[in-house]
Structures are given as structure tokens and as C-alpha cells.
Amino acid sequence: MRTELVTTLKRKATDLISEIATDHEPVLITQHGLPAAYLVDVESYEAMRARIGLLEGIAKGEKAIEEGRVLTHAEAKKRMSRWLD
């Protein structure tokens, strides 16, 4: 991954965006020598958000299992029948 100064982003935003769209490699933007932001292409960002959503759903399911909030197949089917009929 490449690192660029925020001043480079200001001067060459169009070029950086074009490169990111082509190679799909994020760029770390630093300000005063510290990490400030990541610049990523839209496709990669949306894929990342989808993966995060999936992982959050899995975590909620695992927590429900740990807390004993589970149903048998028959119980779930009975509850869902009001929406499925």
C-alpha cells in the first residue's frame, strides 16, 4: 500500500483517484506525519462494507447462541408461518 501526504492529495486528487480506480490499491493519506485517512475505490469500499455486514450478522448469531436465544426448526417454521401463508 502506498502512502501520500495530504498536500499531494490536494495537488493531484484526480491522478490519485484515477490510479486507485485502475489498480484497486488503497492509499494511506498522512497529515503532519500521522495517518489521517485511506483513499479507496468505490468497488473495494462497497465490497468491504458488505463483508463487514456479513461478519456483524455472524457475530449477532453467535451471541444469540451463547445467550440461548435459539429455536428449533419447528418453532421457527411456526413463527414464520404468519408471514409465509
MODELLER restraints for C-alpha pairs under 7 A, 6 or more apart:
rsr = mdl.restraints
at = mdl.atoms
rsr.add(forms.Gaussian(group=physical.xy_distance, feature=features.Distance(at['CA:1:A'], at['CA:25:A']), mean=6.43, stdev=0.5))
rsr.add(forms.Gaussian(group=physical.xy_distance, feature=features.Distance(at['CA:1:A'], at['CA:26:A']), mean=6.22, stdev=0.5))
rsr.add(forms.Gaussian(group=physical.xy_distance, feature=features.Distance(at['CA:1:A'], at['CA:27:A']), mean=6.14, stdev=0.5))
rsr.add(forms.Gaussian(group=physical.xy_distance, feature=features.Distance(at['CA:2:A'], at['CA:27:A']), mean=5.03, stdev=0.5))
rsr.add(forms.Gaussian(group=physical.xy_distance, feature=features.Distance(at['CA:2:A'], at['CA:28:A']), mean=6.23, stdev=0.5))
rsr.add(forms.Gaussian(group=physical.xy_distance, feature=features.Distance(at['CA:3:A'], at['CA:27:A']), mean=5.56, stdev=0.5))
rsr.add(forms.Gaussian(group=physical.xy_distance, feature=features.Distance(at['CA:3:A'], at['CA:28:A']), mean=4.58, stdev=0.5))
rsr.add(forms.Gaussian(group=physical.xy_distance, feature=features.Distance(at['CA:3:A'], at['CA:29:A']), mean=5.91, stdev=0.5))
rsr.add(forms.Gaussian(group=physical.xy_distance, feature=features.Distance(at['CA:4:A'], at['CA:27:A']), mean=6.84, stdev=0.5))
rsr.add(forms.Gaussian(group=physical.xy_distance, feature=features.Distance(at['CA:4:A'], at['CA:28:A']), mean=6.18, stdev=0.5))
rsr.add(forms.Gaussian(group=physical.xy_distance, feature=features.Distance(at['CA:4:A'], at['CA:29:A']), mean=5.06, stdev=0.5))
rsr.add(forms.Gaussian(group=physical.xy_distance, feature=features.Distance(at['CA:4:A'], at['CA:30:A']), mean=6.25, stdev=0.5))
rsr.add(forms.Gaussian(group=physical.xy_distance, feature=features.Distance(at['CA:5:A'], at['CA:29:A']), mean=5.54, stdev=0.5))
rsr.add(forms.Gaussian(group=physical.xy_distance, feature=features.Distance(at['CA:5:A'], at['CA:30:A']), mean=4.95, stdev=0.5))
rsr.add(forms.Gaussian(group=physical.xy_distance, feature=features.Distance(at['CA:5:A'], at['CA:31:A']), mean=6.21, stdev=0.5))
rsr.add(forms.Gaussian(group=physical.xy_distance, feature=features.Distance(at['CA:6:A'], at['CA:29:A']), mean=5.68, stdev=0.5))
rsr.add(forms.Gaussian(group=physical.xy_distance, feature=features.Distance(at['CA:6:A'], at['CA:30:A']), mean=5.72, stdev=0.5))
rsr.add(forms.Gaussian(group=physical.xy_distance, feature=features.Distance(at['CA:6:A'], at['CA:31:A']), mean=5.58, stdev=0.5))
rsr.add(forms.Gaussian(group=physical.xy_distance, feature=features.Distance(at['CA:20:A'], at['CA:26:A']), mean=6.53, stdev=0.5))
rsr.add(forms.Gaussian(group=physical.xy_distance, feature=features.Distance(at['CA:20:A'], at['CA:40:A']), mean=6.49, stdev=0.5))
rsr.add(forms.Gaussian(group=physical.xy_distance, feature=features.Distance(at['CA:20:A'], at['CA:41:A']), mean=5.77, stdev=0.5))
rsr.add(forms.Gaussian(group=physical.xy_distance, feature=features.Distance(at['CA:21:A'], at['CA:41:A']), mean=5.33, stdev=0.5))
rsr.add(forms.Gaussian(group=physical.xy_distance, feature=features.Distance(at['CA:24:A'], at['CA:41:A']), mean=6.13, stdev=0.5))
rsr.add(forms.Gaussian(group=physical.xy_distance, feature=features.Distance(at['CA:24:A'], at['CA:44:A']), mean=6.91, stdev=0.5))
rsr.add(forms.Gaussian(group=physical.xy_distance, feature=features.Distance(at['CA:25:A'], at['CA:40:A']), mean=6.97, stdev=0.5))
rsr.add(forms.Gaussian(group=physical.xy_distance, feature=features.Distance(at['CA:26:A'], at['CA:38:A']), mean=6.43, stdev=0.5))
rsr.add(forms.Gaussian(group=physical.xy_distance, feature=features.Distance(at['CA:26:A'], at['CA:39:A']), mean=5.54, stdev=0.5))
rsr.add(forms.Gaussian(group=physical.xy_distance, feature=features.Distance(at['CA:26:A'], at['CA:40:A']), mean=4.64, stdev=0.5))
rsr.add(forms.Gaussian(group=physical.xy_distance, feature=features.Distance(at['CA:27:A'], at['CA:38:A']), mean=5.61, stdev=0.5))
rsr.add(forms.Gaussian(group=physical.xy_distance, feature=features.Distance(at['CA:27:A'], at['CA:39:A']), mean=5.11, stdev=0.5))
rsr.add(forms.Gaussian(group=physical.xy_distance, feature=features.Distance(at['CA:27:A'], at['CA:40:A']), mean=6.69, stdev=0.5))
rsr.add(forms.Gaussian(group=physical.xy_distance, feature=features.Distance(at['CA:28:A'], at['CA:35:A']), mean=6.78, stdev=0.5))
rsr.add(forms.Gaussian(group=physical.xy_distance, feature=features.Distance(at['CA:28:A'], at['CA:37:A']), mean=6.04, stdev=0.5))
rsr.add(forms.Gaussian(group=physical.xy_distance, feature=features.Distance(at['CA:28:A'], at['CA:38:A']), mean=4.60, stdev=0.5))
rsr.add(forms.Gaussian(group=physical.xy_distance, feature=features.Distance(at['CA:28:A'], at['CA:39:A']), mean=6.43, stdev=0.5))
rsr.add(forms.Gaussian(group=physical.xy_distance, feature=features.Distance(at['CA:29:A'], at['CA:35:A']), mean=6.09, stdev=0.5))
rsr.add(forms.Gaussian(group=physical.xy_distance, feature=features.Distance(at['CA:29:A'], at['CA:36:A']), mean=5.66, stdev=0.5))
rsr.add(forms.Gaussian(group=physical.xy_distance, feature=features.Distance(at['CA:29:A'], at['CA:37:A']), mean=5.15, stdev=0.5))
rsr.add(forms.Gaussian(group=physical.xy_distance, feature=features.Distance(at['CA:29:A'], at['CA:38:A']), mean=5.81, stdev=0.5))
rsr.add(forms.Gaussian(group=physical.xy_distance, feature=features.Distance(at['CA:30:A'], at['CA:36:A']), mean=5.03, stdev=0.5))
rsr.add(forms.Gaussian(group=physical.xy_distance, feature=features.Distance(at['CA:30:A'], at['CA:37:A']), mean=6.96, stdev=0.5))
rsr.add(forms.Gaussian(group=physical.xy_distance, feature=features.Distance(at['CA:64:A'], at['CA:70:A']), mean=6.77, stdev=0.5))
